[in-house]
């Protein structure tokens, strides 16, 4: 199972990187596919609970928030391929480094009620290394070094928020994964929650400041 997760992750990373470099015009289609399947998984997860009272309220609010983030993510997908590559490198680095550092050095578990496997060491080192990745890759999107550092920090934090929000929703629904669509990873939202929110953050930063 661990090897399946590893190889599928590599296929996803290299597949998206290839699209962003060689055929960025196809990435909006990928983004729309992620949002449509993600919305289905969200509704499917929420529908497992009795359809009444607080459950309806939480599901409606979750759908509205997801809709806003998805809109930002789709708009993000139309940005230049250099901006897309930069944001994708940062999000992928945060996902990979936080998990790897947590497995190697993690001792203090945090967010235990939401995401039991997350550790303080993995989170801090993942954030620092993803920010460093952004600094090293500043030339990709033609940012200055310090611009890249600040943007990478914002994208990393929002990626974390997206990951925690998806985990909280799953705990509320009483499910481990949104689906079993992606071998070793679960559903589309299990794999792309960080990218969806991080991409939305990149679009917002670009719209407000760049």
Long-range contacts (C-beta under 8 A, 24 or more apart in sequence): 1-184, 2-184, 4-183, 4-184, 5-183, 5-184, 5-185, 6-184, 8-182, 8-183, 8-184, 8-185, 9-96, 9-184, 9-185, 12-182, 12-191, 13-92, 16-88, 17-85, 17-88, 20-81, 20-84, 20-85, 20-88, 21-81, 21-85, 24-80, 24-81, 24-84, 27-77, 27-81, 27-84, 28-74, 28-77, 28-78, 30-77, 31-73, 31-74, 31-76, 31-77, 31-199, 32-74, 32-77, 34-73, 34-188, 34-192, 34-195, 34-196, 35-70, 35-73, 35-74, 35-196, 37-181, 37-187, 37-188, 38-66, 38-70, 38-178, 38-187, 38-188, 38-189, 38-192, 38-196, 39-63, 39-66, 39-67, 39-70, 41-178, 41-179, 41-187, 41-188, 41-189, 42-66, 42-169, 42-178, 42-189, 44-178, 44-179, 45-169, 45-170, 45-173, 45-175, 45-178, 46-169, 46-173, 48-173, 48-174, 48-175, 49-172, 49-173, 49-174, 58-172, 62-169, 65-165, 69-162, 69-196, 69-197, 69-200, 70-196, 71-200, 72-199, 72-200, 72-201, 72-203, 72-204, 73-195, 73-196, 73-197, 73-199, 73-200, 73-203, 75-203, 76-199, 76-200, 76-202, 76-203, 77-199, 79-202, 79-203, 79-206, 80-141, 82-140, 82-141, 82-142, 83-141, 83-202, 83-206, 85-137, 85-140, 85-141, 86-134, 86-137, 86-138, 86-140, 86-141, 86-143, 86-148, 86-151, 86-202, 87-155, 87-198, 87-199, 87-202, 88-195, 89-133, 89-134, 89-137, 89-140, 90-130, 90-131, 90-133, 90-134, 90-137, 90-151, 90-152, 90-155, 90-156, 90-159, 90-198, 91-130, 91-155, 91-156, 91-159, 91-194, 91-195, 91-198, 91-199, 92-195, 93-129, 93-130, 93-133, 93-134, 94-126, 94-127, 94-129, 94-130, 94-155, 94-156, 94-159, 94-160, 94-194, 94-198, 95-126, 95-159, 95-194, 97-125, 97-126, 97-129, 97-130, 98-122, 98-123, 98-125, 98-126, 98-127, 98-130, 98-160, 99-126, 101-125, 101-126, 101-129, 102-126, 111-164, 111-167, 113-171, 114-164, 114-167, 114-168, 114-171, 115-163, 115-164, 115-167, 123-160, 126-156, 127-153, 127-156, 127-157, 127-160, 130-155, 130-156, 130-159, 131-156, 151-202, 151-205, 154-201, 154-205, 155-198, 155-201, 155-202, 155-205, 156-198, 158-197, 158-198, 158-200, 158-201, 159-194, 159-195, 159-197, 159-198, 159-201, 160-194, 161-197, 162-193, 162-194, 162-196, 162-197, 162-198, 163-193, 163-194, 163-197, 165-193, 165-197, 166-190, 166-193
